[in-house]
Amino acid sequence: MLTFDPEGLSWAQRDGDACVVCHKKWPRPRIRVGRFPDDSSVLACQDCAEALLPAPLATVVAFPMR
Ligand SMILES: [Zn+2]
């Protein structure tokens, strides 16, 4: 779980009313991508969440050993 620094974010982003990445308020961000130091949720819209969070598949790709 990522921890975000609320410094530099707007009140809407801190409140979960706007996407933490692109500031979009509509559609309302719904994906929890991390938390603030005070343990409240950091929300992002679907597109940004996919960019922020690595795809689960990527972590299991193994390089062939020689
Ligand atoms: Zn976004």
PDB file of the backbone (N, CA, C, O) and the ligand in Angstrom, with CONECT records:
HET     ZN  A 101       1
ATOM      1  N   MET A   1       0.843  -1.202   0.000  1.00  0.00           N
ATOM      2  CA  MET A   1       0.000   0.000   0.000  1.00  0.00           C
ATOM      3  C   MET A   1       0.874   1.246   0.000  1.00  0.00           C
ATOM      4  O   MET A   1       1.743   1.403   0.858  1.00  0.00           O
ATOM      5  N   LEU A   2       0.643   2.131  -0.962  1.00  0.00           N
ATOM      6  CA  LEU A   2       1.428   3.350  -1.073  1.00  0.00           C
ATOM      7  C   LEU A   2       0.946   4.398  -0.075  1.00  0.00           C
ATOM      8  O   LEU A   2      -0.251   4.507   0.194  1.00  0.00           O
ATOM      9  N   THR A   3       1.865   5.150   0.460  1.00  0.00           N
ATOM     10  CA  THR A   3       1.499   6.282   1.304  1.00  0.00           C
ATOM     11  C   THR A   3       1.764   7.568   0.531  1.00  0.00           C
ATOM     12  O   THR A   3       2.854   7.783   0.001  1.00  0.00           O
ATOM     13  N   PHE A   4       0.740   8.417   0.481  1.00  0.00           N
ATOM     14  CA  PHE A   4       0.845   9.654  -0.284  1.00  0.00           C
ATOM     15  C   PHE A   4       1.084  10.835   0.649  1.00  0.00           C
ATOM     16  O   PHE A   4       0.579  10.868   1.771  1.00  0.00           O
ATOM     17  N   ASP A   5       1.850  11.788   0.178  1.00  0.00           N
ATOM     18  CA  ASP A   5       2.078  13.012   0.927  1.00  0.00           C
ATOM     19  C   ASP A   5       0.978  14.009   0.572  1.00  0.00           C
ATOM     20  O   ASP A   5       0.874  14.415  -0.585  1.00  0.00           O
ATOM     21  N   PRO A   6       0.154  14.415   1.545  1.00  0.00           N
ATOM     22  CA  PRO A   6      -0.960  15.335   1.239  1.00  0.00           C
ATOM     23  C   PRO A   6      -0.474  16.723   0.851  1.00  0.00           C
ATOM     24  O   PRO A   6      -1.247  17.526   0.331  1.00  0.00           O
ATOM     25  N   GLU A   7       0.786  17.009   1.096  1.00  0.00           N
ATOM     26  CA  GLU A   7       1.365  18.303   0.717  1.00  0.00           C
ATOM     27  C   GLU A   7       1.235  18.494  -0.786  1.00  0.00           C
ATOM     28  O   GLU A   7       1.651  17.627  -1.554  1.00  0.00           O
ATOM     29  N   GLY A   8       0.667  19.610  -1.217  1.00  0.00           N
ATOM     30  CA  GLY A   8       0.561  19.881  -2.641  1.00  0.00           C
ATOM     31  C   GLY A   8      -0.705  19.335  -3.276  1.00  0.00           C
ATOM     32  O   GLY A   8      -0.960  19.585  -4.454  1.00  0.00           O
ATOM     33  N   LEU A   9      -1.505  18.590  -2.515  1.00  0.00           N
ATOM     34  CA  LEU A   9      -2.769  18.099  -3.064  1.00  0.00           C
ATOM     35  C   LEU A   9      -3.895  19.055  -2.680  1.00  0.00           C
ATOM     36  O   LEU A   9      -3.821  19.735  -1.656  1.00  0.00           O
ATOM     37  N   SER A  10      -4.924  19.100  -3.501  1.00  0.00           N
ATOM     38  CA  SER A  10      -6.053  19.982  -3.209  1.00  0.00           C
ATOM     39  C   SER A  10      -6.929  19.357  -2.122  1.00  0.00           C
ATOM     40  O   SER A  10      -6.813  18.169  -1.821  1.00  0.00           O
ATOM     41  N   TRP A  11      -7.800  20.170  -1.544  1.00  0.00           N
ATOM     42  CA  TRP A  11      -8.694  19.641  -0.508  1.00  0.00           C
ATOM     43  C   TRP A  11      -9.569  18.538  -1.072  1.00  0.00           C
ATOM     44  O   TRP A  11      -9.892  17.572  -0.381  1.00  0.00           O
ATOM     45  N   ALA A  12      -9.952  18.689  -2.340  1.00  0.00           N
ATOM     46  CA  ALA A  12     -10.813  17.684  -2.961  1.00  0.00           C
ATOM     47  C   ALA A  12     -10.081  16.354  -3.079  1.00  0.00           C
ATOM     48  O   ALA A  12     -10.668  15.292  -2.872  1.00  0.00           O
ATOM     49  N   GLN A  13      -8.808  16.418  -3.409  1.00  0.00           N
ATOM     50  CA  GLN A  13      -8.037  15.181  -3.517  1.00  0.00           C
ATOM     51  C   GLN A  13      -7.851  14.538  -2.153  1.00  0.00           C
ATOM     52  O   GLN A  13      -7.922  13.317  -2.022  1.00  0.00           O
ATOM     53  N   ARG A  14      -7.615  15.349  -1.150  1.00  0.00           N
ATOM     54  CA  ARG A  14      -7.431  14.795   0.198  1.00  0.00           C
ATOM     55  C   ARG A  14      -8.720  14.194   0.722  1.00  0.00           C
ATOM     56  O   ARG A  14      -8.695  13.229   1.486  1.00  0.00           O
ATOM     57  N   ASP A  15      -9.849  14.761   0.312  1.00  0.00           N
ATOM     58  CA  ASP A  15     -11.148  14.262   0.762  1.00  0.00           C
ATOM     59  C   ASP A  15     -11.625  13.065  -0.044  1.00  0.00           C
ATOM     60  O   ASP A  15     -12.629  12.445   0.307  1.00  0.00           O
ATOM     61  N   GLY A  16     -10.926  12.734  -1.113  1.00  0.00           N
ATOM     62  CA  GLY A  16     -11.375  11.637  -1.958  1.00  0.00           C
ATOM     63  C   GLY A  16     -12.441  12.085  -2.942  1.00  0.00           C
ATOM     64  O   GLY A  16     -13.124  11.252  -3.538  1.00  0.00           O
ATOM     65  N   ASP A  17     -12.591  13.401  -3.121  1.00  0.00           N
ATOM     66  CA  ASP A  17     -13.589  13.916  -4.058  1.00  0.00           C
ATOM     67  C   ASP A  17     -13.022  14.071  -5.463  1.00  0.00           C
ATOM     68  O   ASP A  17     -13.770  14.182  -6.434  1.00  0.00           O
ATOM     69  N   ALA A  18     -11.693  14.078  -5.566  1.00  0.00           N
ATOM     70  CA  ALA A  18     -11.060  14.220  -6.873  1.00  0.00           C
ATOM     71  C   ALA A  18      -9.941  13.195  -6.990  1.00  0.00           C
ATOM     72  O   ALA A  18      -9.323  12.803  -6.001  1.00  0.00           O
ATOM     73  N   CYS A  19      -9.699  12.773  -8.223  1.00  0.00           N
ATOM     74  CA  CYS A  19      -8.636  11.801  -8.469  1.00  0.00           C
ATOM     75  C   CYS A  19      -7.301  12.404  -8.038  1.00  0.00           C
ATOM     76  O   CYS A  19      -6.999  13.555  -8.351  1.00  0.00           O
ATOM     77  N   VAL A  20      -6.516  11.623  -7.324  1.00  0.00           N
ATOM     78  CA  VAL A  20      -5.256  12.129  -6.790  1.00  0.00           C
ATOM     79  C   VAL A  20      -4.239  12.380  -7.907  1.00  0.00           C
ATOM     80  O   VAL A  20      -3.273  13.118  -7.715  1.00  0.00           O
ATOM     81  N   VAL A  21      -4.456  11.768  -9.065  1.00  0.00           N
ATOM     82  CA  VAL A  21      -3.504  11.912 -10.163  1.00  0.00           C
ATOM     83  C   VAL A  21      -3.927  13.019 -11.127  1.00  0.00           C
ATOM     84  O   VAL A  21      -3.142  13.922 -11.417  1.00  0.00           O
ATOM     85  N   CYS A  22      -5.176  12.952 -11.631  1.00  0.00           N
ATOM     86  CA  CYS A  22      -5.574  13.855 -12.710  1.00  0.00           C
ATOM     87  C   CYS A  22      -6.580  14.914 -12.253  1.00  0.00           C
ATOM     88  O   CYS A  22      -7.057  15.694 -13.077  1.00  0.00           O
ATOM     89  N   HIS A  23      -6.911  14.959 -10.967  1.00  0.00           N
ATOM     90  CA  HIS A  23      -7.792  15.987 -10.394  1.00  0.00           C
ATOM     91  C   HIS A  23      -9.237  15.892 -10.882  1.00  0.00           C
ATOM     92  O   HIS A  23     -10.051  16.759 -10.564  1.00  0.00           O
ATOM     93  N   LYS A  24      -9.563  14.864 -11.640  1.00  0.00           N
ATOM     94  CA  LYS A  24     -10.906  14.750 -12.191  1.00  0.00           C
ATOM     95  C   LYS A  24     -11.890  14.441 -11.062  1.00  0.00           C
ATOM     96  O   LYS A  24     -11.638  13.575 -10.225  1.00  0.00           O
ATOM     97  N   LYS A  25     -13.020  15.165 -11.051  1.00  0.00           N
ATOM     98  CA  LYS A  25     -14.017  14.933 -10.004  1.00  0.00           C
ATOM     99  C   LYS A  25     -15.185  14.092 -10.498  1.00  0.00           C
ATOM    100  O   LYS A  25     -15.976  13.575  -9.709  1.00  0.00           O
ATOM    101  N   TRP A  26     -15.277  13.966 -11.800  1.00  0.00           N
ATOM    102  CA  TRP A  26     -16.379  13.174 -12.342  1.00  0.00           C
ATOM    103  C   TRP A  26     -15.889  12.375 -13.524  1.00  0.00           C
ATOM    104  O   TRP A  26     -15.287  12.968 -14.419  1.00  0.00           O
ATOM    105  N   PRO A  27     -16.098  11.095 -13.596  1.00  0.00           N
ATOM    106  CA  PRO A  27     -16.736  10.312 -12.535  1.00  0.00           C
ATOM    107  C   PRO A  27     -15.897  10.289 -11.266  1.00  0.00           C
ATOM    108  O   PRO A  27     -14.669  10.360 -11.305  1.00  0.00           O
ATOM    109  N   ARG A  28     -16.585  10.189 -10.157  1.00  0.00           N
ATOM    110  CA  ARG A  28     -15.926  10.219  -8.864  1.00  0.00           C
ATOM    111  C   ARG A  28     -14.893   9.096  -8.765  1.00  0.00           C
ATOM    112  O   ARG A  28     -15.180   7.958  -9.137  1.00  0.00           O
ATOM    113  N   PRO A  29     -13.692   9.409  -8.265  1.00  0.00           N
ATOM    114  CA  PRO A  29     -12.682   8.345  -8.137  1.00  0.00           C
ATOM    115  C   PRO A  29     -13.136   7.293  -7.136  1.00  0.00           C
ATOM    116  O   PRO A  29     -13.651   7.612  -6.064  1.00  0.00           O
ATOM    117  N   ARG A  30     -12.938   6.049  -7.502  1.00  0.00           N
ATOM    118  CA  ARG A  30     -13.449   4.979  -6.636  1.00  0.00           C
ATOM    119  C   ARG A  30     -12.401   3.956  -6.235  1.00  0.00           C
ATOM    120  O   ARG A  30     -12.634   3.135  -5.348  1.00  0.00           O
ATOM    121  N   ILE A  31     -11.254   4.005  -6.883  1.00  0.00           N
ATOM    122  CA  ILE A  31     -10.253   2.983  -6.601  1.00  0.00           C
ATOM    123  C   ILE A  31      -9.286   3.479  -5.525  1.00  0.00           C
ATOM    124  O   ILE A  31      -8.707   4.557  -5.654  1.00  0.00           O
ATOM    125  N   ARG A  32      -9.119   2.704  -4.485  1.00  0.00           N
ATOM    126  CA  ARG A  32      -8.198   3.085  -3.416  1.00  0.00           C
ATOM    127  C   ARG A  32      -6.784   2.697  -3.845  1.00  0.00           C
ATOM    128  O   ARG A  32      -6.481   1.516  -4.016  1.00  0.00           O
ATOM    129  N   VAL A  33      -5.931   3.692  -4.017  1.00  0.00           N
ATOM    130  CA  VAL A  33      -4.582   3.411  -4.498  1.00  0.00           C
ATOM    131  C   VAL A  33      -3.543   3.572  -3.399  1.00  0.00           C
ATOM    132  O   VAL A  33      -2.365   3.277  -3.602  1.00  0.00           O
ATOM    133  N   GLY A  34      -3.976   4.035  -2.246  1.00  0.00           N
ATOM    134  CA  GLY A  34      -3.016   4.203  -1.167  1.00  0.00           C
ATOM    135  C   GLY A  34      -3.668   4.893   0.012  1.00  0.00           C
ATOM    136  O   GLY A  34      -4.894   4.945   0.117  1.00  0.00           O
ATOM    137  N   ARG A  35      -2.840   5.422   0.898  1.00  0.00           N
ATOM    138  CA  ARG A  35      -3.386   6.102   2.068  1.00  0.00           C
ATOM    139  C   ARG A  35      -2.530   7.314   2.392  1.00  0.00           C
ATOM    140  O   ARG A  35      -1.387   7.433   1.952  1.00  0.00           O
ATOM    141  N   PHE A  36      -3.117   8.209   3.174  1.00  0.00           N
ATOM    142  CA  PHE A  36      -2.379   9.348   3.676  1.00  0.00           C
ATOM    143  C   PHE A  36      -1.787   8.980   5.030  1.00  0.00           C
ATOM    144  O   PHE A  36      -2.200   8.000   5.649  1.00  0.00           O
ATOM    145  N   PRO A  37      -0.825   9.764   5.485  1.00  0.00           N
ATOM    146  CA  PRO A  37      -0.217   9.443   6.794  1.00  0.00           C
ATOM    147  C   PRO A  37      -1.243   9.335   7.917  1.00  0.00           C
ATOM    148  O   PRO A  37      -0.995   8.636   8.899  1.00  0.00           O
ATOM    149  N   ASP A  38      -2.392  10.009   7.801  1.00  0.00           N
ATOM    150  CA  ASP A  38      -3.414   9.912   8.852  1.00  0.00           C
ATOM    151  C   ASP A  38      -4.353   8.743   8.616  1.00  0.00           C
ATOM    152  O   ASP A  38      -5.362   8.603   9.307  1.00  0.00           O
ATOM    153  N   ASP A  39      -4.023   7.896   7.635  1.00  0.00           N
ATOM    154  CA  ASP A  39      -4.740   6.653   7.385  1.00  0.00           C
ATOM    155  C   ASP A  39      -6.040   6.809   6.607  1.00  0.00           C
ATOM    156  O   ASP A  39      -6.795   5.843   6.495  1.00  0.00           O
ATOM    157  N   SER A  40      -6.326   7.987   6.067  1.00  0.00           N
ATOM    158  CA  SER A  40      -7.498   8.105   5.212  1.00  0.00           C
ATOM    159  C   SER A  40      -7.135   7.619   3.810  1.00  0.00           C
ATOM    160  O   SER A  40      -5.959   7.535   3.457  1.00  0.00           O
ATOM    161  N   SER A  41      -8.145   7.306   3.024  1.00  0.00           N
ATOM    162  CA  SER A  41      -7.922   6.682   1.723  1.00  0.00           C
ATOM    163  C   SER A  41      -7.502   7.687   0.666  1.00  0.00           C
ATOM    164  O   SER A  41      -7.961   8.830   0.657  1.00  0.00           O
ATOM    165  N   VAL A  42      -6.629   7.248  -0.219  1.00  0.00           N
ATOM    166  CA  VAL A  42      -6.265   8.012  -1.399  1.00  0.00           C
ATOM    167  C   VAL A  42      -6.975   7.366  -2.577  1.00  0.00           C
ATOM    168  O   VAL A  42      -6.778   6.183  -2.852  1.00  0.00           O
ATOM    169  N   LEU A  43      -7.804   8.145  -3.277  1.00  0.00           N
ATOM    170  CA  LEU A  43      -8.618   7.584  -4.342  1.00  0.00           C
ATOM    171  C   LEU A  43      -8.176   8.092  -5.702  1.00  0.00           C
ATOM    172  O   LEU A  43      -7.754   9.238  -5.852  1.00  0.00           O
ATOM    173  N   ALA A  44      -8.282   7.219  -6.684  1.00  0.00           N
ATOM    174  CA  ALA A  44      -7.963   7.588  -8.058  1.00  0.00           C
ATOM    175  C   ALA A  44      -9.034   7.023  -8.976  1.00  0.00           C
ATOM    176  O   ALA A  44      -9.720   6.063  -8.624  1.00  0.00           O
ATOM    177  N   CYS A  45      -9.175   7.619 -10.153  1.00  0.00           N
ATOM    178  CA  CYS A  45     -10.136   7.089 -11.110  1.00  0.00           C
ATOM    179  C   CYS A  45      -9.574   5.799 -11.731  1.00  0.00           C
ATOM    180  O   CYS A  45      -8.401   5.466 -11.563  1.00  0.00           O
ATOM    181  N   GLN A  46     -10.414   5.119 -12.422  1.00  0.00           N
ATOM    182  CA  GLN A  46     -10.053   3.822 -12.972  1.00  0.00           C
ATOM    183  C   GLN A  46      -8.767   3.877 -13.811  1.00  0.00           C
ATOM    184  O   GLN A  46      -7.861   3.063 -13.629  1.00  0.00           O
ATOM    185  N   ASP A  47      -8.703   4.828 -14.712  1.00  0.00           N
ATOM    186  CA  ASP A  47      -7.546   4.907 -15.609  1.00  0.00           C
ATOM    187  C   ASP A  47      -6.250   5.135 -14.851  1.00  0.00           C
ATOM    188  O   ASP A  47      -5.243   4.476 -15.108  1.00  0.00           O
ATOM    189  N   CYS A  48      -6.287   6.087 -13.903  1.00  0.00           N
ATOM    190  CA  CYS A  48      -5.069   6.409 -13.170  1.00  0.00           C
ATOM    191  C   CYS A  48      -4.677   5.277 -12.236  1.00  0.00           C
ATOM    192  O   CYS A  48      -3.491   5.017 -12.037  1.00  0.00           O
ATOM    193  N   ALA A  49      -5.662   4.607 -11.666  1.00  0.00           N
ATOM    194  CA  ALA A  49      -5.358   3.501 -10.776  1.00  0.00           C
ATOM    195  C   ALA A  49      -4.619   2.408 -11.529  1.00  0.00           C
ATOM    196  O   ALA A  49      -3.692   1.798 -10.995  1.00  0.00           O
ATOM    197  N   GLU A  50      -5.025   2.160 -12.766  1.00  0.00           N
ATOM    198  CA  GLU A  50      -4.354   1.132 -13.547  1.00  0.00           C
ATOM    199  C   GLU A  50      -2.914   1.527 -13.845  1.00  0.00           C
ATOM    200  O   GLU A  50      -2.025   0.678 -13.897  1.00  0.00           O
ATOM    201  N   ALA A  51      -2.694   2.827 -14.038  1.00  0.00           N
ATOM    202  CA  ALA A  51      -1.339   3.284 -14.321  1.00  0.00           C
ATOM    203  C   ALA A  51      -0.472   3.271 -13.064  1.00  0.00           C
ATOM    204  O   ALA A  51       0.732   3.023 -13.124  1.00  0.00           O
ATOM    205  N   LEU A  52      -1.111   3.545 -11.925  1.00  0.00           N
ATOM    206  CA  LEU A  52      -0.371   3.613 -10.665  1.00  0.00           C
ATOM    207  C   LEU A  52      -0.009   2.243 -10.128  1.00  0.00           C
ATOM    208  O   LEU A  52       1.116   2.005  -9.690  1.00  0.00           O
ATOM    209  N   LEU A  53      -0.978   1.352 -10.168  1.00  0.00           N
ATOM    210  CA  LEU A  53      -0.779   0.045  -9.568  1.00  0.00           C
ATOM    211  C   LEU A  53      -0.263  -0.914 -10.625  1.00  0.00           C
ATOM    212  O   LEU A  53      -0.888  -1.066 -11.675  1.00  0.00           O
ATOM    213  N   PRO A  54       0.843  -1.551 -10.374  1.00  0.00           N
ATOM    214  CA  PRO A  54       1.378  -2.494 -11.358  1.00  0.00           C
ATOM    215  C   PRO A  54       0.420  -3.654 -11.566  1.00  0.00           C
ATOM    216  O   PRO A  54      -0.205  -4.135 -10.621  1.00  0.00           O
ATOM    217  N   ALA A  55       0.312  -4.090 -12.789  1.00  0.00           N
ATOM    218  CA  ALA A  55      -0.549  -5.224 -13.082  1.00  0.00           C
ATOM    219  C   ALA A  55      -0.047  -6.446 -12.327  1.00  0.00           C
ATOM    220  O   ALA A  55       1.154  -6.714 -12.309  1.00  0.00           O
ATOM    221  N   PRO A  56      -0.951  -7.185 -11.707  1.00  0.00           N
ATOM    222  CA  PRO A  56      -0.522  -8.359 -10.919  1.00  0.00           C
ATOM    223  C   PRO A  56       0.303  -9.337 -11.741  1.00  0.00           C
ATOM    224  O   PRO A  56       1.215  -9.978 -11.218  1.00  0.00           O
ATOM    225  N   LEU A  57      -0.009  -9.453 -13.004  1.00  0.00           N
ATOM    226  CA  LEU A  57       0.704 -10.423 -13.837  1.00  0.00           C
ATOM    227  C   LEU A  57       2.189 -10.076 -13.960  1.00  0.00           C
ATOM    228  O   LEU A  57       3.035 -10.964 -14.065  1.00  0.00           O
ATOM    229  N   ALA A  58       2.493  -8.785 -13.947  1.00  0.00           N
ATOM    230  CA  ALA A  58       3.873  -8.368 -14.184  1.00  0.00           C
ATOM    231  C   ALA A  58       4.820  -8.869 -13.105  1.00  0.00           C
ATOM    232  O   ALA A  58       6.020  -9.019 -13.336  1.00  0.00           O
ATOM    233  N   THR A  59       4.264  -9.129 -11.914  1.00  0.00           N
ATOM    234  CA  THR A  59       5.137  -9.522 -10.819  1.00  0.00           C
ATOM    235  C   THR A  59       5.507 -11.003 -10.859  1.00  0.00           C
ATOM    236  O   THR A  59       6.402 -11.443 -10.138  1.00  0.00           O
ATOM    237  N   VAL A  60       4.825 -11.757 -11.692  1.00  0.00           N
ATOM    238  CA  VAL A  60       5.130 -13.195 -11.719  1.00  0.00           C
ATOM    239  C   VAL A  60       5.882 -13.593 -12.978  1.00  0.00           C
ATOM    240  O   VAL A  60       6.167 -14.772 -13.186  1.00  0.00           O
ATOM    241  N   VAL A  61       6.207 -12.616 -13.821  1.00  0.00           N
ATOM    242  CA  VAL A  61       6.989 -12.927 -15.001  1.00  0.00           C
ATOM    243  C   VAL A  61       8.424 -13.250 -14.603  1.00  0.00           C
ATOM    244  O   VAL A  61       9.085 -12.451 -13.941  1.00  0.00           O
ATOM    245  N   ALA A  62       8.882 -14.376 -14.993  1.00  0.00           N
ATOM    246  CA  ALA A  62      10.235 -14.790 -14.620  1.00  0.00           C
ATOM    247  C   ALA A  62      11.124 -14.827 -15.858  1.00  0.00           C
ATOM    248  O   ALA A  62      10.714 -15.274 -16.930  1.00  0.00           O
ATOM    249  N   PHE A  63      12.325 -14.355 -15.685  1.00  0.00           N
ATOM    250  CA  PHE A  63      13.278 -14.460 -16.788  1.00  0.00           C
ATOM    251  C   PHE A  63      13.927 -15.837 -16.767  1.00  0.00           C
ATOM    252  O   PHE A  63      14.236 -16.371 -15.702  1.00  0.00           O
ATOM    253  N   PRO A  64      14.129 -16.400 -17.933  1.00  0.00           N
ATOM    254  CA  PRO A  64      14.759 -17.726 -17.956  1.00  0.00           C
ATOM    255  C   PRO A  64      16.165 -17.667 -17.393  1.00  0.00           C
ATOM    256  O   PRO A  64      16.929 -16.750 -17.695  1.00  0.00           O
ATOM    257  N   MET A  65      16.498 -18.639 -16.582  1.00  0.00           N
ATOM    258  CA  MET A  65      17.832 -18.710 -15.987  1.00  0.00           C
ATOM    259  C   MET A  65      18.764 -19.489 -16.913  1.00  0.00           C
ATOM    260  O   MET A  65      18.347 -20.408 -17.618  1.00  0.00           O
ATOM    261  N   ARG A  66      20.004 -19.106 -16.890  1.00  0.00           N
ATOM    262  CA  ARG A  66      20.965 -19.856 -17.689  1.00  0.00           C
ATOM    263  C   ARG A  66      21.879 -20.696 -16.797  1.00  0.00           C
ATOM    264  O   ARG A  66      22.757 -21.398 -17.299  1.00  0.00           O
TER     265      ARG A  66
HETATM  266 ZN    ZN A 101      -7.438  10.110 -12.634  1.00  0.00          ZN2+
END
